[in-house]
Amino acid sequence: MAAQATKELNLSKGYRNYIFILLFLLYFFDYVDRMIVSSLFPFIKSDWGLTDAECGMLVSAVYWSIIIFTFPVSILVDRWSRKKTIGLMAVVWSVATGLCAFAGNFKHLFVSRTVIGIGEAGYAPGGTAMISGLYPEEKRSSIMGLWNASIPLGNAVGMILGGIIATHWGWRHAFGIVALPGLFVAILFFFVKDYKTVELVKSSDTSTGGGPKVKMKVDDIFNQFIRTPSLIFTYFGFAGMTFVLVGILTWLPSFFNRVYDIPMDKAGLKAGTIMALALIGAPIGGYLADRWLRTRTNARPLYSGISALIAGVLLLAAMVLFTGDIQYVLLLIFGVVYASFVPAAAAVTQDVVHPGLRATSYAICVVVQNLLGSSTAPIVIGSISDGYDIQTAMMILPAFLLVAAVLFFAGSIFYTRDLGRVEKIALEIE
């Protein structure tokens, strides 16, 4: 099916890679704009006298918007156009990031951050669906690994640039400077080629997967998700992993600043280096998962579980057992291992659903992970920090990785069966 779908698209390798580069850059700027605020906390707190919980809300605001708008936007992606929806979203989040520079108080900044989330709501589902259509299924984890490497790169650059720009020119300039490049790439994306919207049809003979195609009913679409256990376990495994990621992205610079008395620009660089190592972990994870797929059908969910387990052990040792240089070395290794789960788990959300519902599938994943992970982690960690201290707050994170590992392993039990039930439909260029 995958090879046929790629042939039907009739795009050269060079042009597919051009689209991939634009998608990579947009995901990169998505996370720069999303997470730059974390390295600006000390400066904004100094100006406005905010608590840690309020600072955490500036991160959570983005994710609350994503939770609300991801699902309706993903329907536009699947049923209207991937490139047009992606382009529009990138314009919105870039403009909203620029508006953060003009915020006069906490409420103004909170609203601007909320609009960033509206713009970013459907990008992950849209980009995931587009990449799934551009490349063969057997390479899906590898390509997802390369694409998702843009996330840690964007996180790291956001952390590093935020601290440096704010230290030398003020925190408002940080928002203004990072808003412009994403806007430029967004405009380019309106002109790429896209594949046709996939009809929601299924085989009339459900026992053999053959016979003429018939239009899917609402309950058929609903059953694609609630009767696919490997998908459900993957969604919730993602939530545990994302809680940890956003907790670290939001508070690790402040952790280094407070525990080790490191200036914020250097603390941001130190934290950013850890997250940047995911540039190694994500592509390697995708490659290894696809290699293992050649000999084991459920390699992708199994690999995600193993990655989560190892990352949990590393973070537990770093946050609970060690301090100083040993702690930092463990965090560096954690930065590589953690990200390796992403491409395999993201591929699962595409593997076991109808090709016409891929963006919707990843949208559900985004809603679950942001509702239970991304939107709660900044406030939970900030509140514990207000009540105790930042070091105590960070110690809760390893538990979420261990729970995620169990969920991925559970999903691997059902993956092969779920994969065999997927409708085979080739894709065509517009």
N, C-alpha and C positions, 0 to 999 in steps of 0.2 A: 504493500500500500504506500509506504513512504517514498520509495523510489518513483513509483508512478506519479504520485502527487507532485514531486519536484519536477519531473519531466513535463507534466501538464502546465506548470507555471511558466515554462519556456523563458527563463531568465538566465543570463550568463552568470558565471561564478563571480566575475568582477562586479556586476551590478548587485547581486545578492549581498556581497561583502560591503558595497557602498551603503546599502540600506542598513546593514548591521552596524556599521560605524556610526551612522546618524542615531540609531537606536541606543548605542552604547553611550554616545555623548549626551543624549537627552537624559538617560538614567543617571549619568554622572552629575549633571547639573541639577537634576531632581534632588539628589541627596546633598549636594553642596548647599542648595537653598534651604533644604529641610533642616539640616543639622548644624549650620553655622552658628545658630543662636546659642548652642551649648557652651562654646568658648567665649561667649559675650556675657555670660551670667554675672561675673564679678563687676563688670562695668555698668550693666543695667541695674544691678542691685545697689551699687553705689549712688547712681543718679536718682533712683526712685524708691529705695528702701524696701525692696521686695523680700519675701521669705523664699526658702528653697522650694516649698510647695507651689508658690506662685510661678517661680521660674520653671518648674516642671510642667505647669499648665501651658506655657508657651510652646513646649514640644508636643504635649498631648493635644493641643488645639488642632494641629495638623492632622493627627490621627483620628480625632473625632469626626472631622470633615470627611476623611477618607472612608470611615465606617459608614457614614450616611449616604455618600454619593457614589461609592465604588460600584455598587450593584446596578443602579440605573445607567451609569456611564458605560458599564461593560455590555449592557444590552445594545447601546448605540454602536459599540465596537463590533459586536457579533452580527447585528442586523443591519447596520448602515455602512460604516467605513472605518477601517482601522487607521489609515493615514490621516484622514480629516479630523477624527476624534483626538488622536494623539497630538496633532499640530495645534489644535485649539486649546487642549489642556496645557501644553507647554507654554503657550502665550500667556494664559491666565496665571500660572504659577510664577512665571518670570516677572510679570508686571506687579503681582502682589508682593513679591520679595523686594522689589524696588520701593514699594509704598511703605515697607517697614522702616525705611530710613527716615520717614517724615512723621513717625508716630510721636504724639505729644505726651502720652501717658500709657499706663499698662493696658487699659481697655482698648486704645487705638492699636497697640501692637498685637494684642490678642486677636482682634478682628482681622488684621492683615495676615496673621499666621493662619487663621481659619480659612481665609481665601486661598492661601497657598495649598492647603489640604484639598480644597475643592478642585483646584487645577490638577493636582497630582492623583486624584481619586482613581482614575481608570488607566493610568499609564502602565503599571505593572501587568494588569490583565491584557491590555492592548498590545504591549510589546511582546509579552509571552506568546500570545496567539499568533502574532505576525512572524516571530522567529520559528514557531512550530510549523508554519506553512512554508517557510523559505528553505528549510533544511530537512534532510532525510531523518526518519524516526530513529534510526540506529546511531545517529550523531547528536541526538537531542540534548542529552546531558552535557556533552562536551561543549556545544554551542551555548547552552544555558550557563555553563561555568564561565565561559569567556564574557558573556553579557553581564552576568551578575558580579563579575570583578569590578564593574563600574561602581557598585554600591560602596564597597570599602574605600575605593579610591576617592569617591565623592565625599564620604564621611571624613576621611583623613584630611583631604584638602580643605573642607569646611572648617574642621577643628583648627588646623594650622593657620589658614588665612585669617580666620576670625580673630584669633588671639593676636596675630602680628599686626593686622590692620587696625584693630581697636587700640592696641598699645601705642601706635604711632600717630593715628589720625582720628581715632574715635570710633565707637561701635556703629554709629549710623552709616559711616562710609563703607563698612563691611557689607551691609545689605545692598547698598547701591552698586558696588563694584561687581558682586557675583551675579546680579540680576541680568546683565546685558548679554553674556555669551549664549545662555539658554534661549533667549529670544531670537537670536540669529539662526540657531540650528532649527528652531521650531518652524521658521519661515521656509527653510530649505525642505523640510519634511512634507510640506503640502504638495510637492511636485514629484514625489517618488511613485513608482508603480506599486499596485496592491493586488491581492487576489480577490476574486469575486466572493460576495457573501455566500456562504454555504447554506444550501437549503436544509431545513430541518425535516429530513425524511429518514425512514428506516426500512429494513427488509420486511416484507409482508409475512414471510415464514420465519418466525422467531426461533424455531427449533434448529433450523439449519443455517440461518443467516442468508438465505437465498430468496428467490421470488422477486416480483416487481416491488419498487420502492413506493411506500405510502407515507403521507404526511403525518408527522408526529403530533400527538395530542398533548394537552397540558400535563396530563398525568404521566405520559411517556417522558417528557422533559424533566418533570419532578423526580421520577424514579431514577433518572440518570445519576442523581446525586445521593438520594437517601438510601438507595439499594446498592451502593458501591462502597463497601466497608473500607477498602484500602484508601479511598479518597477521603473519607471522614476522618480516619486515624491520621492521615497526612495533614489535613487541615489543623487539627488540634496539636499535632507535633510541631507544626510551624509556629503555633501560638506560643508554646513554651520557649522555643528558640528565639523568637522575636522579643519576648519579654526581656530576656537576657541581653540581647543585642542593643535594644534601645536604652535599657538601664545603664549599660556601659557607655554607650555613645553620649548619653546625656550627662552622666555624673563622673566619668573617669577623669576628665581634666580637673574638676573640682576636688576629686579624691587626691590626686597628686599635689594639688595646690595646698590643701589643708593638712594632709597627713605628713607630707615631706617639705612643706613650706617652699615649694617651687613656684617661681613667678608664672603668671597665667599664660604668657606667650610660650614659655618653655614647657609648661604642663600640657598645653594643647598639642605641641609638637610631639611630646612623649606619648600621649594617648593616641594621637593620629598615626604614629609609627606602628603601634600595635594593630590598629584597624587596617592600615595599609597592607599588612602582611596577608590579609585575606585575598589580595591580588594574586598571591601564590596558591592559597588554599582552594579558592573557587574553581579555577581552571583545572587544577590537579584532581579535585574531587569529581568534576564532570568527566574527565578523561578516565579515571580509574573505575567509575561507575559504569561507563560504557564498555570498557574492556571486560569487566566482570559480567556484564550483560551477555556476552558471547557464550558463557558457560553456565550462567544461572539466570533464569527468567526473572526472578524477583530481586535481582541485584540492587536496583535503585532504592527501594524502601529499606532493604537491609543495610546498604551503605550509609543511608541517612541515619539509621539507628546507631551504627558503630561510631560515626562521627560525633553524634550528640553525646554518647557515653564517654568517649575519650575527652571531649571538650569539657564535660562536667567534672571529670576527675582532675583535670588540669586547673580549672577555675577554683575548685574546692581547695586544692593545695595552695594556690596563689593567695586567695583571700582569707583563708582560715589558718593555714599552717606556717606560712613564711612571710617575711617582710624584706625590704631593701632590694638588693641586686637579684637574689634568687627569685623573689616575687616577680620582678620585672621580666626575667628570663622566661618564667613560666607563662606570664601573660603574652609574651611574644610568640611562644609556641602555640598558645591558645588561639591567638589571632589567625594562625595558619589553619589549624584544625577546625575551628568553629565554622568557617565559611565553606568548608568542603561539603557540607550537607545540602547546601542550597540548590545546586544544579540538579542533583538526583531527585530531590523532593519536588522541585518545581516541574521536572519532567513527568513525574507521576500524575500531577494534576492535569496534564495534557494527554497522557497515555491512555487513561481509562475512561474518557468521556467522548461523546460524539464530536467530530471535527467542527461542527457548527456551534458548539457550546464551549469552546476552549477558553475564550475570554471570560465567559460567565463562570466557568469552573475556577479560574484563578481569582476572579473577583470574590467569590465566596471564601476562598482561602485568605484573601486580603482582609475581608471583613472579620473573619474569625481571629486571625492573628493580631489585627489592630485593636479589636474590641477587648480581647483577653490579654494581649501582650503589649503592643506599642503604646496604646493610650493610657494604660494603667501603670506601666513601669516607672515613668518619670515622676508621677505623683506619689506612688507607693514608696519609692526610694527616697524622694524628697521629704515625705512625711516622717519616715523612720529616722532620717537624718536630723530633722527638726527636733524629734523627741529624744534621740540618743546622740548619734554622731554618724558621719558619712561612712566610716569604716564598718560599723555594725550593719548599716543599711546594705552595703555591698555584699555582705556575707550570705544573704538569702538567695543570691542568684544561682549558685550551682544546683540547687534543688530543682529548679525549673528545667535545666538541661537533662537531668536524670529522668524526670517524668517524660520529657519529649522523646528520649531514647526508647522508653517502654512503648510509647504510642507508635513510633515508626516500626518497631519490631512486630507489634500487633498487626499493623497494616500489611506487612510483608506476607502474612499468612494468607491473605485474601487476594493479593495482587494478581497472581497468574490467572485465577478464575475470572476476575474483573476484566483483565486485558482481553481475554478471549471473547467477551461479549460486546466489544466495541464495534460500531458500524464502520465499514470500510468505504470511504468516499474520497475520490481524487479531487484535487484543487485545480482551479483554472485562473489565469491572469485576467484582470479586468480588460 
